[in-house]
Amino acid sequence: MQASESQGSWTERCAIELLHRTGLSHAAARWYGGCGAIYMLHSAAPDRHLHIDSDLRTTPRFLDRLLTHLRASRIDVVSLDTVAARLRQPHGRRFVAFTFDDGYADNFLHALPVFESHNAPFAVYVASGMVTGDLDCWWLGLERLFLQHSTVEIEPMQRRWCVDTLRSRARAYREACDWVSQDVCANAGALASSFRRYGIDLRSMTREVGLTVDQLKMLAHHPLVTIGGHTVTHPSLGQLSEAHAYDEIAQNKRFLEELGGQPVDHFAYPFGRPDSCGPREAALVRKAGFCTATTTHHGCLTEPLNRDLHLLPRVGINRPYESVALARLQIDGLVAAVRQVKAAATMSPAYRTSPRA
C-alpha cells in the first residue's frame, strides 16, 4: 500500500530523468562523485507497493535494472573487502559497493538471486537480534499499526491520527518514526504499551522477517556475500555509555563470526547519523577489530570523507517511486552536492565564517 505520487513527486521525477538522460548527472561525477560510492539498502521486497515504509523497501526488479545500468556504464560493482584498496587508487575506474542493513530474510530470498544473475557482490549488515528473534523492530510495528488501523493513538506522543488514505498513513508513520529517533532508547520502549493495546507482537514480527540461522550460514559462505556487523539490538550507539556501546559492537561481531564461521570485518552504525556515530563510536569499532564502518551520512567516497575508514558515507534514498535515474544522481554525487549547497545557504553568517565549519 504505497502512497501514490503527488504532483510534486511527478515534477521531481521528471527533473531527475532530465538530468540523467542529458548526461548532466554523469558529468557532475567528475567533480562530486569521487572514486565511488557505497549504496545503502535494507529489504528486498517484491511487494513493495503493499508497504508505506518505502525507505526500507527495494524491489528485485529495480535491483536488476540498476545492476544492468552500472555494468553498461562501466562502473564496477565491488565487495566491501576491496573498498579500502580502491580508495587508495583514486584515479581508477569508478565503483559501487552494495550494502543491506539489519538482516532481513528477503536479502537471501530475493536479493541474492538477482546479484547471482549479475555475478555481483554485496554485503549484509546483520543485527544479532534479527537472527535470534530478540530484536524489537519498532519501525515494523509502527508500519503495521498504521496499515491495519484507521484510528491510531500513541499516548507517549500525545498524538491521535485518523488515517484513511495511503498518503496520510505514510505521513503519520514518518511522524512517529521521527519521534522515536529523537531518543531511541527511551521512546522505542515507550511504544510497548501502544503495541500491546493494538495486538502487535514485535518479537513475532522479527521472527517473520529476519534471517534464519541456516540462511545466515549460507550467506556467510557464499562467494558473492560479505556479512557485516550491525550491533546486537540496533540501538543508537551515541545515546549509550561507552561500555554499553562497545558491548553492542563486540558481542555482535563475536556472534556473527561464531555462527557463520567466517571473519566479520565490516560494520554499519544503526541510524548512522552524527548523533548516533562519531569519533567515539569509530574508536570503539576499531577496538572491536572491524576494518571499515559505514554511516548514513549521504555522500560519495570523496576527500576528506574517505580519510576515516570507520566513518564512511553512503548513498541511497528511496522515494515512493523507484528510479535508476535517481540512483545514478546519488552515485554521481549530485544529490550530496545539492544538499551541501542547501545546508550552506541556511547557515548563519557567524557559522559560515567559523573555523570549525
C-alpha positions in Angstrom: 0.0 0.0 0.0 2.4 2.6 -1.2 1.4 6.2 -1.2 0.6 7.5 -4.7 2.8 10.1 -6.2 1.9 13.7 -5.7 2.2 16.4 -8.3 5.4 17.4 -6.6 6.8 13.9 -6.9 5.9 13.8 -10.5 7.7 17.1 -11.2 10.7 15.9 -9.2 10.9 12.7 -11.1 10.8 14.5 -14.5 13.6 16.7 -13.4 15.7 13.7 -12.3 15.1 11.9 -15.6 16.1 15.1 -17.5 19.4 15.3 -15.6 20.1 11.7 -16.2 19.1 11.5 -19.8 21.0 14.6 -20.8 24.2 13.3 -19.2 24.5 16.3 -16.8 24.5 13.9 -13.8 27.3 11.8 -15.3 29.3 14.9 -16.0 28.9 16.0 -12.4 30.6 12.8 -11.2 33.8 14.4 -12.3 33.6 16.9 -9.5 31.3 15.3 -6.9 31.4 11.6 -7.5 34.8 10.9 -6.1 36.2 7.4 -6.8 32.9 5.6 -6.0 30.0 5.1 -3.6 28.6 2.7 -1.1 24.9 2.1 -1.8 22.6 1.6 1.2 19.6 -0.7 1.1 17.5 -2.7 3.6 14.8 -5.0 2.5 14.4 -6.6 -1.0 10.6 -6.8 -1.3 8.7 -7.8 -4.4 5.5 -6.5 -2.8 7.0 -3.0 -2.1 3.7 -1.5 -3.2 2.0 -3.0 -0.1 4.2 -1.1 2.3 4.3 2.5 3.5 7.9 2.5 4.7 9.3 3.0 1.2 12.7 4.0 2.7 13.2 0.3 3.7 12.0 -1.5 0.6 13.6 -2.1 -2.8 12.1 -4.5 -5.4 14.3 -7.2 -7.0 13.2 -5.8 -10.4 14.8 -2.4 -9.6 18.0 -4.1 -8.4 18.2 -5.9 -11.7 17.7 -2.7 -13.7 20.3 -0.8 -11.6 22.9 -3.5 -11.8 22.3 -3.7 -15.6 22.8 0.0 -15.9 26.0 0.1 -13.8 27.6 -2.7 -15.9 26.6 -0.8 -19.1 28.1 2.4 -17.7 31.4 0.6 -16.9 31.0 1.3 -13.2 32.5 -1.6 -11.2 30.4 -3.4 -8.6 32.8 -4.4 -5.8 32.8 -6.1 -2.4 33.4 -4.2 0.8 36.7 -6.1 1.2 38.0 -4.2 -1.8 36.7 -0.7 -0.9 39.8 0.3 1.1 42.1 -0.7 -1.7 40.1 1.1 -4.3 40.2 4.3 -2.1 43.9 4.2 -2.4 43.6 4.3 -6.2 41.5 7.5 -6.7 42.2 7.6 -10.4 40.9 4.1 -11.1 37.5 3.2 -12.6 34.6 4.3 -10.5 32.9 1.7 -8.4 29.8 1.0 -6.3 29.6 -1.4 -3.3 26.0 -2.6 -2.3 25.1 -3.0 1.3 21.9 -4.1 3.0 21.2 -3.2 6.7 19.6 -5.1 9.5 19.4 -8.7 8.3 16.1 -9.3 6.5 15.4 -12.8 5.2 14.4 -11.3 1.9 18.1 -10.4 1.3 18.6 -14.2 1.0 15.3 -15.0 -0.7 15.0 -12.2 -3.2 18.2 -10.1 -3.4 20.7 -12.9 -3.6 19.3 -14.4 -6.9 19.5 -11.0 -8.6 23.1 -10.5 -7.6 23.9 -14.0 -8.6 22.5 -13.4 -12.1 24.9 -10.5 -12.4 27.8 -12.2 -10.7 27.9 -9.0 -8.4 29.0 -8.9 -4.8 27.0 -7.3 -1.9 27.1 -7.1 1.8 24.5 -7.7 4.6 25.0 -5.9 7.9 23.3 -8.2 10.4 21.9 -7.2 13.8 22.2 -10.3 16.1 18.6 -9.8 17.3 17.3 -10.2 13.8 18.6 -13.8 13.7 17.7 -14.7 17.3 14.3 -13.1 17.1 15.0 -11.0 20.2 15.1 -7.6 18.4 12.1 -5.2 18.9 11.7 -3.9 15.4 9.6 -0.9 16.4 9.7 0.6 12.9 7.9 -2.5 11.6 5.4 -2.4 14.4 4.6 1.2 13.6 4.1 0.4 9.9 1.7 -2.4 10.8 -0.1 -0.2 13.3 -0.8 2.5 10.6 -1.7 0.0 7.9 -4.2 -2.0 9.9 -6.0 0.7 11.8 -7.7 3.9 10.6 -7.6 5.5 14.0 -4.3 5.3 15.9 -3.4 6.7 19.3 0.1 6.7 20.8 -0.1 8.0 24.3 3.6 8.8 24.9 3.5 11.1 21.9 0.2 12.6 23.0 -1.0 12.1 19.4 -4.0 10.6 17.8 -4.3 10.1 14.0 -7.3 9.4 11.7 -5.8 7.9 8.6 -7.9 6.9 5.7 -5.6 7.3 2.7 -2.2 5.8 1.8 -0.6 9.2 1.9 -2.0 10.0 5.4 -0.8 6.6 6.7 2.7 7.2 5.3 2.8 10.7 6.8 1.7 9.5 10.2 4.2 6.7 10.1 7.0 9.1 9.3 6.0 11.4 12.1 6.0 8.5 14.7 9.4 7.3 13.4 10.9 10.8 13.7 9.7 11.0 17.3 11.3 7.7 18.2 14.5 8.7 16.6 14.8 11.7 18.8 15.6 9.4 21.7 15.6 5.8 20.6 16.5 4.3 24.0 13.6 6.0 25.7 11.0 6.4 23.0 11.2 2.9 21.4 10.5 1.3 24.8 7.7 3.8 25.5 5.8 2.3 22.5 5.4 -1.1 24.1 2.0 -0.3 25.7 0.6 1.0 22.4 1.8 -2.1 20.6 0.2 -4.3 23.3 -3.1 -2.4 23.0 -3.3 -3.0 19.3 -2.2 -6.6 19.5 1.2 -6.2 17.8 3.9 -8.6 18.9 7.3 -7.2 17.8 9.3 -10.4 18.5 6.9 -12.4 16.4 7.3 -9.9 13.6 11.1 -10.2 13.9 11.0 -13.9 13.6 8.8 -13.5 10.5 11.1 -11.1 8.6 14.6 -11.9 10.0 17.3 -14.2 8.6 17.2 -17.7 10.0 20.4 -19.3 11.3 20.6 -21.5 8.2 20.1 -18.6 5.9 22.8 -16.6 7.6 25.2 -19.5 7.4 24.6 -19.9 3.7 25.1 -16.2 3.1 28.3 -16.2 5.1 29.8 -18.9 2.9 28.6 -17.6 -0.4 31.4 -16.2 -2.6 29.4 -13.1 -3.5 28.3 -12.1 0.0 30.1 -10.3 2.8 28.5 -10.4 6.3 29.0 -7.3 8.4 28.1 -6.3 11.9 25.2 -4.1 13.0 25.1 -4.4 16.8 23.0 -6.8 18.9 19.8 -4.8 19.5 20.0 -2.0 16.9 20.4 1.0 19.3 21.5 4.5 18.6 25.1 4.0 19.8 25.6 7.7 20.5 23.0 7.5 23.2 24.7 4.7 25.1 27.5 4.7 27.6 30.9 3.9 26.1 30.9 0.4 27.8 27.4 -0.4 26.7 28.1 0.7 23.1 31.3 -1.4 23.0 29.4 -4.4 24.2 26.8 -4.0 21.5 29.5 -3.8 18.8 31.9 -6.5 20.1 29.2 -9.1 21.1 27.6 -8.7 17.6 30.9 -9.4 15.9 31.6 -12.5 18.1 28.0 -13.8 17.5 28.3 -13.5 13.7 31.8 -15.0 13.5 30.8 -18.0 15.6 27.6 -18.6 13.7 28.9 -18.0 10.2 32.4 -19.5 10.7 33.9 -16.5 8.8 35.7 -13.3 9.9 33.4 -10.3 10.1 35.5 -7.2 9.2 32.9 -4.6 8.4 30.3 -2.7 10.4 27.4 -0.3 9.9 26.1 2.0 12.6 22.4 1.8 13.3 20.7 5.1 12.3 24.2 6.3 11.3 23.6 10.0 11.8 26.0 12.4 13.5 24.2 12.0 16.8 24.5 8.2 16.7 28.0 7.8 15.5 31.1 9.9 15.6 34.8 9.7 16.7 34.0 7.9 19.9 32.0 5.2 18.1 34.6 4.9 15.4 37.2 4.3 18.0 35.1 1.6 19.6 34.5 -0.1 16.2 38.3 -0.1 15.5 38.9 -1.5 19.0 36.5 -4.4 18.3 38.5 -5.3 15.2 36.4 -4.0 12.3 38.3 -2.8 9.2 35.6 -0.4 8.0 32.4 1.1 9.2 29.6 2.9 7.3 27.3 5.7 8.3 24.1 7.1 6.8 25.8 10.4 6.0 24.8 11.0 2.4 27.8 11.3 0.1 30.2 9.6 -2.3 33.7 8.5 -1.4 35.5 11.8 -1.9 38.1 13.6 0.1 38.0 14.3 3.0 35.2 11.9 3.8 37.2 8.8 2.8 40.1 9.5 5.2 38.4 7.6 8.0 37.5 4.1 7.0 35.3 3.9 10.1 33.1 6.8 9.3 32.4 6.1 5.6 29.4 7.8 3.9 26.8 6.0 1.8 24.2 7.0 -0.8 20.7 5.7 -1.4 17.4 7.4 -0.8 14.2 5.6 -1.7 11.2 7.5 -2.8 7.6 6.4 -3.4 8.8 5.5 -6.8 12.0 3.6 -7.8 14.2 5.2 -10.4 17.6 4.2 -11.9 18.0 7.9 -12.8 17.7 8.9 -9.1 20.1 6.2 -8.1 22.6 7.5 -10.7 22.3 11.1 -9.4 23.2 9.8 -6.0 26.1 7.6 -7.2 27.4 10.6 -9.2 27.4 12.8 -6.1 24.9 15.3 -7.4 22.3 14.8 -4.6 25.0 15.2 -2.0 26.3 18.4 -3.7 22.8 19.9 -3.7 22.3 19.0 -0.1 25.6 20.8 0.8 24.6 23.9 -1.1 21.2 23.9 0.8 22.9 23.4 4.1 25.4 26.2 3.5 22.6 28.6 2.4 20.7 28.0 5.7 23.8 28.5 7.9 24.0 31.8 9.9 26.8 34.2 8.7 28.6 33.6 12.0 28.6 29.8 11.5 29.7 30.1 7.9 32.8 32.0 8.9 33.7 29.8 11.8 37.0 27.9 11.5 35.1 24.8 12.7 32.7 24.9 9.7 
